[in-house]
Amino acid sequence: MRKGDAEFEFRDSKACVGLDLDGSGRADVCSGWGFLDHMLAAFSRTGQIDLTLRVEGGLWKAEALGNAIGLALGSALGDCSGIRRYGSAAIPMDDALAEIALDFGGRAYLVFLGEFKGERIGDFDVQQIKPLLESLTQGARLTLHVRFSGENDHHKAESIFKALGLAVRQAARREGAGVPSTKGII
């Protein structure tokens, strides 16, 4: 039972997240942004992670949500015994390509390489993707490298979230026993 629940409040915003790493990819999400809900459903489906979330607030919703997802991931993984620890994925979507590499190694760090051409996709400010991912790395204490390119901003964003789901699924996969670290702890 690798399930995690978390709540996180940041300034004017609050997020509640529940997830199951061994799910079927079901998503029941309400971030307040239709486009982000679509991205989170893509993450859930590709990662085969059941995801439930609700977000309230204003300016700081992305940060609250990222931290809550990260904390729920950390809760579901526990001490990381028996997991692969590392994951990577490259997902093309028509003109776009996103490459993700991550490590559930206990250190929060984000490398984010790529640019969006516009400022909005539907109701969502795409500049919120980086702070959301940065907060997720802090909540889950993971290192995350994101590299993306392409012409269509929607395709770039969707390939990022799908690659993230696949990389999380790969890194959280059970293989072996014990904590995957030479130090014995993560």
C-alpha positions in Angstrom: 0.0 0.0 0.0 2.1 2.9 -1.3 -0.4 5.7 -0.7 0.3 9.2 0.5 -1.8 12.2 1.6 -0.7 15.7 2.2 -2.0 19.2 2.8 0.1 22.3 2.3 -0.7 25.9 2.9 1.4 28.7 1.3 0.5 32.3 1.9 -3.1 32.7 0.4 -3.4 29.1 -0.9 -4.1 25.6 0.3 -3.7 22.3 -1.5 -4.9 18.8 -0.4 -3.5 15.8 -2.3 -4.0 12.1 -2.1 -2.1 9.6 -4.3 -1.6 5.9 -4.8 1.7 4.9 -6.5 0.3 1.5 -7.4 -2.9 2.8 -8.9 -4.4 2.7 -12.4 -4.0 6.3 -13.5 -7.3 7.6 -12.2 -7.3 11.4 -11.7 -9.9 13.5 -9.8 -8.3 16.9 -9.8 -9.5 20.4 -9.3 -6.7 23.0 -9.4 -8.8 25.9 -10.4 -7.2 25.9 -13.8 -8.7 23.7 -16.5 -5.5 23.4 -18.5 -3.5 22.4 -15.4 -6.1 19.8 -14.6 -5.6 18.4 -18.0 -1.8 18.3 -17.4 -2.2 16.6 -14.0 -4.5 14.0 -15.5 -1.8 13.3 -18.1 0.8 12.9 -15.3 -1.5 10.6 -13.4 -2.4 8.5 -16.4 1.1 8.1 -17.8 2.5 7.4 -14.3 -0.3 5.0 -13.4 -0.7 7.0 -10.3 -4.2 7.5 -8.8 -4.3 11.2 -8.0 -6.9 13.2 -6.1 -6.4 16.9 -5.4 -8.1 20.2 -4.5 -6.6 23.6 -4.4 -8.0 26.9 -3.0 -6.6 30.3 -3.0 -5.1 32.8 -5.3 -1.6 33.9 -6.3 0.3 31.0 -4.6 -1.7 28.0 -5.8 1.0 26.5 -7.9 3.5 26.5 -5.0 1.0 25.1 -2.6 0.0 22.4 -5.1 3.6 21.4 -5.9 4.6 21.1 -2.3 1.5 19.0 -1.5 2.1 16.6 -4.4 5.7 16.3 -3.4 4.8 15.6 0.3 2.3 13.0 -0.8 4.9 11.3 -3.0 7.4 11.3 -0.1 4.7 9.9 2.2 3.9 7.1 -0.2 7.6 6.2 -0.7 8.4 6.2 3.0 12.1 5.5 3.6 12.4 4.5 -0.1 13.2 0.8 0.7 13.0 -1.4 -2.3 12.5 1.3 -5.0 14.6 1.9 -8.1 15.3 5.5 -6.9 16.2 6.9 -10.4 13.9 7.5 -13.3 14.1 9.1 -16.7 11.8 9.5 -19.7 11.7 11.3 -23.0 8.2 12.0 -24.4 7.6 13.4 -27.8 4.3 15.1 -28.7 4.2 16.1 -32.3 6.7 19.0 -32.5 7.6 18.9 -28.8 10.0 16.8 -26.8 10.5 16.7 -23.1 13.2 14.8 -21.3 13.0 14.2 -17.5 15.5 12.7 -15.2 14.9 12.4 -11.5 16.4 11.0 -8.3 14.4 10.3 -5.1 17.7 10.9 -3.2 16.6 13.2 -0.5 18.0 16.5 -2.0 15.7 19.0 -3.6 17.0 20.5 -6.8 15.4 21.6 -10.0 17.1 22.2 -13.4 14.6 23.6 -15.9 15.8 24.1 -19.5 13.4 25.3 -22.1 11.1 28.2 -22.9 7.5 28.8 -23.7 6.7 31.2 -26.5 3.5 32.6 -25.0 2.3 33.5 -21.6 -0.9 31.6 -21.4 -2.4 28.3 -22.5 -6.1 28.7 -22.0 -6.7 29.8 -18.5 -3.2 29.0 -17.2 -0.1 31.1 -17.0 2.6 28.8 -18.3 5.2 30.6 -16.2 3.6 28.8 -13.2 5.0 25.4 -14.4 8.5 26.1 -13.1 7.4 27.2 -9.6 5.1 24.2 -9.4 7.9 21.8 -10.2 10.3 23.6 -7.9 7.9 23.2 -5.1 7.3 19.6 -5.9 11.0 18.9 -5.7 11.1 20.5 -2.3 8.1 18.6 -1.0 9.4 15.2 -2.3 13.0 16.0 -1.6 14.0 14.9 -5.2 16.4 16.1 -7.8 14.6 16.9 -11.1 16.0 17.8 -14.4 13.6 19.0 -17.1 14.7 19.8 -20.6 12.1 20.6 -23.3 11.8 22.1 -26.8 9.2 22.5 -29.6 6.9 25.0 -31.2 3.5 24.5 -29.6 3.4 25.5 -25.9 0.5 23.1 -25.2 2.5 20.2 -26.6 5.6 21.3 -24.7 3.7 21.4 -21.4 1.9 18.1 -22.0 5.1 16.3 -22.9 6.7 17.6 -19.6 3.9 16.3 -17.4 3.7 12.9 -19.3 7.5 12.5 -19.0 7.3 13.3 -15.3 4.6 10.7 -14.7 6.6 8.0 -16.5 9.9 8.9 -14.7 8.2 8.9 -11.3 6.7 5.5 -12.2 10.1 4.2 -13.2 11.9 5.6 -10.1 9.2 4.3 -7.7 9.2 0.8 -9.2 10.0 -1.9 -6.7 13.2 -3.7 -7.4 15.1 -5.4 -4.6 15.2 -4.7 -0.9 16.7 -2.1 1.3 17.3 1.6 0.8 19.0 2.3 -2.6 21.9 4.3 -1.2 25.5 3.5 -0.2 24.8 5.4 3.0 21.9 3.2 3.9 19.4 6.1 4.2 17.9 8.7 1.9 
